[in-house]
Amino acid sequence: QVQLVESGGGLVQPGGSLRLSCAASGNIDRVYFMAWYRQGPGKLRTEVARLSSLGGTNYPDSVRGRFTISRDNAKNTPYLQMNSLKPEDTAVYFCNVNTPTGNYWGQGTQVTVSS
């Protein structure tokens, strides 16, 4: 059973940057896609970045040009580089890895953008 743990969240001022990581316990051999989601207070969980097995990426308009998803090729886990952060980016961020044997989620890491 694979477990994912996010790290790298915290408090940052508007305009700042953070890099989120996702560590996996257990081997992830094959991935359909990996993604990052976020859930703000009183809001639904929404996808903010997706990376396919072929390397294609997808971002919603709200973060395109500011967020970049990449992968640890050895561990098949995603990173999320977040630049030019805004207060509306405040949320709990979750990593997600979709494989032939399961769809795995982390427990989330808090990102707060505030002056």
N, C-alpha and C positions, 0 to 999 in steps of 0.2 A: 504494500500500500504506500503510495506516494503522498507525502505531506509537503506543502509549500509554506514558506515563511518569508514575508516581506520585511524589508528594512530600508532605512534611508529617509523616512518621513521626519517631519519636525515643523518648527515655526520658522518662517522666512518672511522677509519684507517684500512688499510688491516690487516687481522687477527682478527679484532674485531667482536663483536656480536651485534645484534639488535633483538628485539622481536616486531613483528607487531600484532596489535589487530584489530578486526573488530566489531564495535558496530552496533546494529540494532535498528531502531525505528519501533515499531510494533512487533507483535508476530510471531514467526516462529515455527509452531507446528510440522511439519514433514519435513524431509530433505532427498532428494535422495543422494546428495553428496554436499560437500563444497570444495572449492579449492582456491589457490592463483595463480595469473598470474603476469607476469611482462612485461613491454614494455620499451626497451632501446631506446636511440636516433636513429631514422631512422630504427628501427626494428619493426617486427610484435609482437603482444602480444602473449606470450607463457605461457603455464602452467608450474608452478614450484613445485606444490604440490597438491595432491588430497586426500581427506578422504571420504570414502564411509560410508553409513548409517550402515554398518556392522562392521566398524572399520578398514577396509583395507586401506592401504596408497600406494601411487604411486609417484615416483619422477623421473625426468629425470636424466641422468648420470651427467649432469653438476652441480647438487646440492645434489645428493644422498650422505648421510653421513655427510652433513653439515647443511642441512635444516630439520626441523621437524614441521609437521603440527599437531595441536591438536585442541580440541574443548572445548568451554564453554557449558557444558551439559545443563545448565539452560536456556541459551539463544539461543542455536543452531547456534553459530557463531564460526568462526575459528580463531586460533592464528597461527603465523608462527615464530618459533625460527630459527634465522639464525646465524650460527657460522662460524668461519674461512672465513670471507668475503673477497672477491677478487674485484679488480677494475672492472672486467667484470660483477659483480653482480649489478653494477650501473644501476638503472632503476626506473620507476614508478611501484609500486606494487599495485595490485588490489585484493580485496577479492570477492569471488563469492559463492553464496548459491543457489542451485538448489532445488526447492520444487515442489509439485504438483500444486501449484497455481501461480508459476512464477519463473523466473530465474533472480536473483538479483545481481547487481554489485555495488561496491563502486566507489567513484570518484578517488581513487588512493592516494598513499602517496609516496613521493620521497625518495629513498635510494641512497646515494652517498658514494662510497667507494674510498677514496683518502688519500694520505699522504700529 
